[in-house]
Amino acid sequence: MIILDNKFAKSEYHEDGNYILFEYKKFGTSVAFREAWNKTGEVVIEKQCNKYVSDSRRMAVLSPADQKWFSEEWSPRVRFLVPKDTFTAIVLDKGAFTEMSAKSISQNITGQNMTHEIAVIFEFFKDIEAAQDWVKNVEHQIEPLAR
């Protein structure tokens, strides 16, 4: 199910695997970034989805304000309304700055989660198919008591 498809991004909900595939297409404004993730968040909450594939190969560097908004506002709001362990596969290419943005957001979200009972797990991939395979099967691979 396509949630959003514009010049900035494409966001899809995949019922088979209960995950979101979010593909960055090019640089976008703060308004485009936040609109795309807010619209995606509506479906995440409705479907109680806790798995994501972020195809960040064409993502531009995010401003510090957008990184902060995502990790301090969007993510905590969604985690409160979908109180499950969260699994995110991030697909990156060789762009060092894009990788720094993605890893900065993931570290901020993980750091904020230390006081919660739910886990926030990030894995990084170079291949979209491997990322999708991981996210579809990750809950069956992790032993709950091992955390």
VEXDO-923876 format. One record per residue: residue number from 1; x, y, z of N, C-alpha, C, O, CB in turn; residue in three letters. Coordinates in steps of 0.1 Angstrom, whole numbers, padded with zeros to 4 digits. Glycine has a CB too. Layout:
N
MIRO   seq    n_px    n_py    n_pz   ca_px   ca_py   ca_pz    c_px    c_py    c_pz    o_px    o_py    o_pz   cb_px   cb_py   cb_pz   type
MIRO   NUM       X       Y       Z       X       Y       Z       X       Y       Z       X       Y       Z       X       Y       Z    ALA
...
//
This chain:
147
MIRO   seq    n_px    n_py    n_pz   ca_px   ca_py   ca_pz    c_px    c_py    c_pz    o_px    o_py    o_pz   cb_px   cb_py   cb_pz   type
MIRO     1    0008   -0012    0000    0000    0000    0000    0009    0012    0000    0017    0014    0009   -0010    0000    0012    MET
MIRO     2    0007    0021   -0010    0015    0033   -0011    0009    0044   -0001   -0003    0047   -0002    0016    0039   -0025    ILE
MIRO     3    0017    0049    0008    0013    0059    0017    0016    0073    0011    0007    0082    0013    0021    0057    0030    ILE
MIRO     4    0027    0074    0005    0031    0087    0000    0041    0085   -0012    0049    0076   -0011    0038    0096    0011    LEU
MIRO     5    0040    0092   -0022    0049    0092   -0034    0050    0105   -0040    0041    0110   -0047    0044    0081   -0044    ASP
MIRO     6    0061    0112   -0037    0063    0126   -0043    0077    0127   -0047    0085    0117   -0047    0059    0137   -0033    ASN
MIRO     7    0082    0139   -0051    0096    0141   -0055    0106    0138   -0045    0117    0135   -0048    0097    0155   -0061    LYS
MIRO     8    0102    0140   -0032    0112    0138   -0021    0113    0123   -0017    0124    0118   -0015    0107    0146   -0009    PHE
MIRO     9    0102    0116   -0015    0102    0103   -0010    0090    0094   -0014    0080    0099   -0019    0102    0103    0005    ALA
MIRO    10    0092    0081   -0012    0081    0072   -0014    0080    0063   -0002    0091    0058    0003    0083    0063   -0027    LYS
MIRO    11    0068    0062    0004    0066    0054    0016    0055    0044    0013    0045    0047    0008    0062    0064    0028    SER
MIRO    12    0059    0032    0016    0049    0021    0014    0048    0012    0026    0057    0010    0034    0054    0012    0002    GLU
MIRO    13    0035    0007    0029    0033   -0003    0039    0032   -0016    0032    0025   -0018    0023    0020    0000    0047    TYR
MIRO    14    0040   -0026    0037    0040   -0040    0032    0033   -0049    0042    0038   -0052    0053    0054   -0045    0029    HIS
MIRO    15    0021   -0053    0039    0013   -0062    0048    0021   -0075    0050    0021   -0080    0062   -0001   -0064    0043    GLU
MIRO    16    0027   -0080    0040    0035   -0092    0041    0048   -0089    0048    0057   -0084    0042    0037   -0099    0027    ASP
MIRO    17    0048   -0091    0061    0060   -0087    0069    0057   -0076    0078    0065   -0073    0087    0071   -0084    0060    GLY
MIRO    18    0045   -0069    0076    0041   -0058    0085    0053   -0048    0087    0057   -0046    0098    0036   -0063    0099    ASN
MIRO    19    0057   -0042    0076    0068   -0032    0077    0066   -0021    0067    0058   -0022    0058    0082   -0039    0074    TYR
MIRO    20    0073   -0010    0070    0073    0002    0062    0086    0002    0053    0097    0000    0059    0072    0015    0070    ILE
MIRO    21    0085    0005    0041    0096    0007    0032    0096    0022    0029    0087    0027    0022    0096   -0002    0019    LEU
MIRO    22    0106    0029    0033    0107    0044    0031    0119    0046    0022    0130    0044    0026    0108    0052    0045    PHE
MIRO    23    0116    0052    0010    0127    0054    0001    0129    0069   -0001    0120    0076   -0006    0124    0047   -0013    GLU
MIRO    24    0141    0074    0002    0144    0088   -0001    0148    0089   -0015    0155    0081   -0021    0156    0093    0008    TYR
MIRO    25    0142    0099   -0022    0145    0101   -0036    0155    0112   -0039    0164    0111   -0048    0132    0104   -0044    LYS
MIRO    26    0155    0123   -0031    0164    0134   -0033    0163    0143   -0021    0156    0140   -0012    0161    0141   -0046    LYS
MIRO    27    0171    0153   -0021    0171    0163   -0010    0157    0169   -0010    0151    0172   -0020    0182    0174   -0013    PHE
MIRO    28    0152    0172    0002    0139    0178    0004    0140    0188    0016    0149    0188    0024    0129    0168    0007    GLY
MIRO    29    0130    0197    0016    0130    0207    0027    0126    0200    0040    0122    0188    0040    0120    0218    0023    THR
MIRO    30    0127    0208    0050    0122    0203    0063    0107    0200    0063    0102    0190    0068    0124    0213    0074    SER
MIRO    31    0100    0208    0056    0085    0206    0054    0083    0192    0047    0074    0185    0052    0079    0217    0046    VAL
MIRO    32    0090    0189    0036    0088    0177    0029    0092    0165    0038    0084    0155    0038    0096    0177    0016    ALA
MIRO    33    0103    0166    0045    0107    0155    0054    0097    0152    0065    0094    0141    0067    0121    0159    0060    PHE
MIRO    34    0093    0162    0071    0083    0160    0082    0070    0156    0077    0063    0148    0084    0082    0173    0090    ARG
MIRO    35    0065    0161    0066    0052    0157    0061    0053    0142    0057    0043    0135    0060    0049    0165    0048    GLU
MIRO    36    0064    0138    0051    0065    0124    0047    0065    0115    0059    0058    0104    0059    0078    0122    0039    ALA
MIRO    37    0072    0118    0069    0073    0109    0081    0060    0110    0089    0056    0100    0095    0085    0113    0090    TRP
MIRO    38    0053    0122    0090    0041    0123    0097    0030    0114    0090    0022    0108    0097    0036    0137    0098    ASN
MIRO    39    0029    0115    0077    0020    0107    0070    0023    0092    0072    0014    0084    0074    0020    0110    0055    LYS
MIRO    40    0035    0088    0071    0039    0074    0074    0036    0070    0088    0031    0059    0090    0055    0073    0072    THR
MIRO    41    0038    0079    0097    0035    0076    0111    0020    0073    0114    0017    0065    0122    0038    0088    0120    GLY
MIRO    42    0011    0079    0106   -0003    0076    0107   -0006    0061    0104   -0014    0055    0111   -0011    0085    0098    GLU
MIRO    43    0000    0056    0094   -0002    0042    0090    0006    0033    0100    0000    0023    0104    0004    0040    0076    VAL
MIRO    44    0017    0037    0105    0025    0029    0115    0016    0027    0127    0015    0016    0132    0038    0036    0118    VAL
MIRO    45    0010    0038    0131    0001    0037    0143   -0011    0028    0140   -0015    0020    0149   -0003    0051    0148    ILE
MIRO    46   -0018    0031    0129   -0030    0023    0125   -0027    0008    0124   -0035    0000    0129   -0035    0028    0112    GLU
MIRO    47   -0016    0005    0118   -0012   -0010    0116   -0004   -0016    0127   -0002   -0028    0127   -0005   -0011    0103    LYS
MIRO    48   -0001   -0007    0137    0008   -0012    0148    0021   -0018    0143    0025   -0029    0147    0000   -0022    0157    GLN
MIRO    49    0027   -0011    0134    0039   -0016    0127    0051   -0012    0135    0052   -0001    0140    0039   -0010    0112    CYS
MIRO    50    0060   -0021    0136    0073   -0019    0143    0085   -0022    0135    0096   -0023    0141    0072   -0027    0156    ASN
MIRO    51    0084   -0023    0122    0096   -0027    0114    0097   -0017    0102    0086   -0014    0096    0095   -0041    0109    LYS
MIRO    52    0109   -0013    0099    0111   -0003    0089    0123   -0007    0080    0133   -0013    0085    0113    0011    0095    TYR
MIRO    53    0122   -0004    0067    0134   -0004    0058    0135    0010    0053    0126    0015    0047    0133   -0015    0047    VAL
MIRO    54    0146    0016    0056    0149    0030    0051    0159    0029    0040    0171    0027    0043    0154    0039    0063    SER
MIRO    55    0154    0031    0028    0164    0032    0017    0169    0046    0016    0164    0055    0010    0156    0028    0003    ASP
MIRO    56    0181    0047    0022    0187    0060    0024    0198    0063    0014    0206    0072    0016    0192    0062    0038    SER
MIRO    57    0199    0055    0003    0210    0056   -0007    0210    0070   -0014    0220    0075   -0018    0209    0045   -0017    ARG
MIRO    58    0198    0076   -0015    0197    0089   -0022    0193    0100   -0012    0189    0111   -0016    0187    0089   -0033    ARG
MIRO    59    0194    0097    0001    0191    0107    0011    0202    0117    0012    0213    0114    0012    0188    0100    0025    MET
MIRO    60    0197    0130    0013    0207    0141    0015    0210    0142    0030    0202    0136    0038    0202    0154    0009    ALA
MIRO    61    0220    0149    0033    0223    0152    0047    0211    0159    0053    0206    0169    0047    0236    0160    0049    VAL
MIRO    62    0206    0154    0065    0195    0161    0072    0200    0172    0081    0211    0171    0087    0187    0151    0080    LEU
MIRO    63    0193    0183    0082    0197    0193    0091    0197    0189    0105    0189    0179    0108    0188    0206    0089    SER
MIRO    64    0205    0195    0114    0204    0191    0128    0190    0192    0134    0186    0184    0142    0214    0199    0136    PRO
MIRO    65    0183    0202    0129    0169    0204    0134    0160    0193    0130    0152    0188    0138    0163    0218    0129    ALA
MIRO    66    0161    0188    0118    0153    0177    0113    0157    0164    0120    0149    0155    0124    0154    0175    0098    ASP
MIRO    67    0170    0162    0122    0175    0150    0130    0169    0150    0144    0165    0140    0149    0190    0150    0130    GLN
MIRO    68    0170    0162    0150    0164    0163    0164    0149    0161    0164    0144    0154    0173    0168    0177    0169    LYS
MIRO    69    0142    0167    0155    0127    0165    0154    0124    0150    0153    0115    0145    0160    0121    0172    0142    TRP
MIRO    70    0131    0143    0144    0128    0129    0142    0131    0121    0154    0123    0112    0158    0137    0123    0130    PHE
MIRO    71    0143    0123    0161    0147    0114    0172    0140    0119    0185    0138    0110    0194    0162    0115    0174    SER
MIRO    72    0136    0132    0186    0131    0136    0199    0116    0138    0199    0109    0139    0209    0138    0149    0203    GLU
MIRO    73    0110    0139    0187    0095    0141    0186    0088    0130    0179    0080    0123    0185    0092    0154    0179    GLU
MIRO    74    0092    0127    0167    0085    0117    0159    0086    0103    0165    0076    0096    0168    0089    0117    0144    TRP
MIRO    75    0099    0099    0167    0101    0086    0172    0095    0083    0186    0089    0072    0187    0116    0083    0172    SER
MIRO    76    0097    0091    0196    0091    0089    0209    0075    0088    0208    0069    0080    0215    0095    0099    0219    PRO
MIRO    77    0069    0097    0200    0055    0097    0198    0050    0083    0192    0040    0077    0197    0050    0108    0189    ARG
MIRO    78    0057    0079    0182    0053    0066    0176    0056    0054    0185    0047    0045    0186    0060    0064    0162    VAL
MIRO    79    0067    0054    0192    0070    0043    0201    0060    0043    0213    0057    0032    0218    0084    0045    0207    ARG
MIRO    80    0055    0054    0217    0045    0054    0228    0032    0048    0223    0025    0041    0230    0042    0069    0232    PHE
MIRO    81    0028    0051    0210    0016    0045    0205    0017    0031    0199    0007    0025    0196    0011    0055    0194    LEU
MIRO    82    0029    0027    0196    0032    0013    0191    0043    0008    0201    0054    0007    0197    0037    0013    0176    VAL
MIRO    83    0039    0004    0213    0048    0000    0223    0054   -0015    0221    0051   -0024    0229    0042    0001    0237    PRO
MIRO    84    0062   -0016    0211    0068   -0029    0207    0082   -0027    0204    0087   -0016    0201    0061   -0036    0195    LYS
MIRO    85    0090   -0038    0205    0104   -0037    0200    0104   -0032    0186    0095   -0035    0178    0111   -0050    0201    ASP
MIRO    86    0113   -0023    0182    0113   -0017    0169    0126   -0021    0162    0137   -0021    0167    0113   -0002    0170    THR
MIRO    87    0124   -0025    0149    0135   -0030    0141    0136   -0022    0128    0126   -0020    0121    0134   -0045    0137    PHE
MIRO    88    0148   -0016    0126    0150   -0007    0114    0162   -0012    0106    0173   -0013    0112    0151    0007    0118    THR
MIRO    89    0160   -0014    0093    0171   -0017    0084    0174   -0005    0076    0164    0000    0069    0168   -0030    0075    ALA
MIRO    90    0186    0000    0076    0189    0012    0069    0199    0008    0058    0209    0003    0060    0196    0023    0078    ILE
MIRO    91    0195    0012    0045    0203    0008    0034    0211    0021    0030    0205    0032    0027    0194    0003    0022    VAL
MIRO    92    0224    0020    0030    0232    0031    0027    0242    0028    0015    0245    0016    0012    0241    0035    0039    LEU
MIRO    93    0246    0039    0008    0256    0037   -0002    0269    0042    0004    0271    0042    0016    0253    0044   -0015    ASP
MIRO    94    0278    0046   -0004    0292    0050    0001    0292    0065    0006    0303    0070    0009    0302    0048   -0009    LYS
MIRO    95    0281    0072    0006    0281    0086    0009    0284    0088    0024    0275    0084    0032    0268    0093    0005    GLY
MIRO    96    0295    0093    0028    0299    0094    0042    0290    0104    0050    0286    0101    0061    0313    0099    0043    ALA
MIRO    97    0285    0115    0044    0277    0124    0051    0263    0118    0053    0257    0121    0064    0276    0137    0043    PHE
MIRO    98    0257    0111    0043    0244    0105    0045    0245    0094    0056    0236    0093    0064    0240    0099    0032    THR
MIRO    99    0256    0087    0056    0258    0077    0066    0259    0083    0080    0254    0078    0090    0271    0068    0063    GLU
MIRO   100    0266    0095    0081    0267    0102    0094    0253    0106    0099    0250    0105    0110    0276    0114    0093    MET
MIRO   101    0244    0111    0090    0231    0116    0094    0223    0104    0099    0217    0104    0109    0224    0122    0082    SER
MIRO   102    0223    0093    0091    0215    0081    0095    0220    0075    0108    0212    0072    0117    0216    0070    0084    ALA
MIRO   103    0233    0074    0110    0238    0069    0122    0236    0078    0134    0234    0073    0145    0253    0065    0121    LYS
MIRO   104    0236    0091    0132    0234    0100    0142    0220    0099    0148    0217    0099    0160    0236    0115    0138    SER
MIRO   105    0210    0098    0138    0196    0096    0142    0194    0083    0150    0188    0083    0161    0187    0097    0130    ILE
MIRO   106    0200    0072    0145    0199    0059    0151    0205    0060    0165    0199    0054    0175    0205    0048    0143    SER
MIRO   107    0216    0066    0167    0223    0067    0180    0214    0075    0190    0213    0072    0202    0237    0073    0179    GLN
MIRO   108    0208    0086    0185    0200    0095    0194    0188    0087    0198    0184    0088    0210    0196    0107    0186    ASN
MIRO   109    0181    0080    0189    0169    0072    0193    0173    0061    0202    0166    0059    0212    0163    0066    0180    ILE
MIRO   110    0184    0054    0200    0188    0043    0208    0191    0048    0222    0188    0042    0232    0200    0035    0202    THR
MIRO   111    0198    0059    0223    0202    0065    0236    0190    0070    0244    0190    0068    0256    0211    0077    0234    GLY
MIRO   112    0180    0075    0237    0168    0079    0244    0160    0067    0249    0151    0069    0258    0159    0088    0235    GLN
MIRO   113    0162    0056    0244    0154    0044    0247    0159    0036    0259    0153    0027    0264    0154    0034    0235    ASN
MIRO   114    0170    0041    0265    0176    0033    0276    0167    0031    0288    0169    0021    0296    0188    0041    0281    MET
MIRO   115    0157    0040    0290    0148    0039    0302    0135    0031    0299    0127    0030    0308    0145    0052    0307    THR
MIRO   116    0134    0027    0287    0122    0020    0283    0124    0005    0282    0135    0000    0282    0117    0025    0269    HIS
MIRO   117    0112   -0002    0283    0113   -0017    0283    0114   -0022    0269    0117   -0034    0267    0100   -0022    0289    GLU
MIRO   118    0112   -0014    0259    0112   -0019    0245    0126   -0017    0239    0133   -0007    0242    0101   -0012    0236    ILE
MIRO   119    0130   -0026    0230    0143   -0024    0223    0141   -0017    0210    0131   -0017    0204    0149   -0038    0221    ALA
MIRO   120    0151   -0009    0206    0152   -0003    0193    0165   -0008    0187    0176   -0005    0191    0152    0013    0195    VAL
MIRO   121    0163   -0015    0176    0174   -0022    0169    0176   -0016    0155    0166   -0015    0148    0172   -0038    0169    ILE
MIRO   122    0188   -0013    0152    0192   -0008    0139    0202   -0017    0133    0211   -0022    0139    0197    0007    0139    PHE
MIRO   123    0201   -0020    0120    0211   -0028    0112    0213   -0020    0099    0204   -0014    0094    0206   -0042    0109    GLU
MIRO   124    0225   -0020    0094    0229   -0012    0082    0232   -0022    0071    0239   -0032    0073    0241   -0003    0085    PHE
MIRO   125    0227   -0019    0059    0229   -0028    0047    0233   -0020    0035    0232   -0007    0035    0216   -0035    0044    PHE
MIRO   126    0239   -0026    0026    0243   -0021    0013    0233   -0025    0002    0232   -0020   -0009    0257   -0024    0008    LYS
MIRO   127    0224   -0035    0005    0215   -0041   -0004    0201   -0041    0001    0198   -0045    0012    0220   -0056   -0007    ASP
MIRO   128    0192   -0036   -0008    0178   -0034   -0003    0171   -0048   -0001    0163   -0049    0008    0170   -0027   -0014    ILE
MIRO   129    0174   -0058   -0009    0168   -0071   -0007    0172   -0077    0006    0164   -0083    0013    0172   -0080   -0019    GLU
MIRO   130    0185   -0076    0009    0190   -0082    0022    0183   -0074    0034    0179   -0081    0044    0205   -0080    0023    ALA
MIRO   131    0181   -0061    0033    0175   -0053    0043    0160   -0058    0045    0155   -0060    0056    0175   -0038    0040    ALA
MIRO   132    0153   -0060    0034    0139   -0064    0035    0138   -0078    0040    0129   -0081    0048    0133   -0064    0021    GLN
MIRO   133    0147   -0087    0036    0147   -0101    0042    0149   -0100    0057    0142   -0107    0064    0158   -0109    0035    ASP
MIRO   134    0159   -0092    0061    0162   -0092    0076    0150   -0087    0083    0146   -0092    0094    0174   -0082    0078    TRP
MIRO   135    0143   -0076    0079    0132   -0070    0086    0120   -0079    0086    0113   -0079    0096    0129   -0056    0080    VAL
MIRO   136    0118   -0086    0076    0106   -0096    0076    0108   -0107    0086    0098   -0112    0091    0104   -0101    0062    LYS
MIRO   137    0121   -0111    0088    0123   -0123    0096    0130   -0120    0110    0133   -0129    0117    0132   -0132    0089    ASN
MIRO   138    0133   -0107    0113    0141   -0104    0125    0134   -0109    0138    0141   -0113    0147    0143   -0089    0125    VAL
MIRO   139    0121   -0107    0139    0115   -0111    0152    0116   -0126    0155    0115   -0130    0166    0100   -0107    0152    GLU
MIRO   140    0118   -0134    0144    0119   -0149    0146    0134   -0152    0149    0137   -0164    0153    0114   -0156    0133    HIS
MIRO   141    0143   -0143    0147    0157   -0146    0149    0163   -0141    0162    0173   -0146    0167    0165   -0139    0138    GLN
MIRO   142    0155   -0132    0169    0160   -0127    0182    0153   -0134    0193    0141   -0134    0194    0158   -0112    0182    ILE
MIRO   143    0161   -0139    0202    0156   -0146    0214    0152   -0135    0224    0161   -0128    0229    0166   -0156    0220    GLU
MIRO   144    0140   -0133    0228    0136   -0123    0237    0143   -0122    0250    0146   -0112    0255    0121   -0124    0240    PRO
MIRO   145    0147   -0134    0256    0154   -0134    0269    0169   -0131    0267    0175   -0128    0277    0152   -0148    0275    LEU
MIRO   146    0173   -0131    0255    0188   -0128    0253    0190   -0113    0254    0202   -0109    0255    0192   -0133    0239    ALA
MIRO   147    0180   -0105    0253    0182   -0091    0254    0183   -0087    0268    0184   -0075    0272    0171   -0083    0247    ARG
//
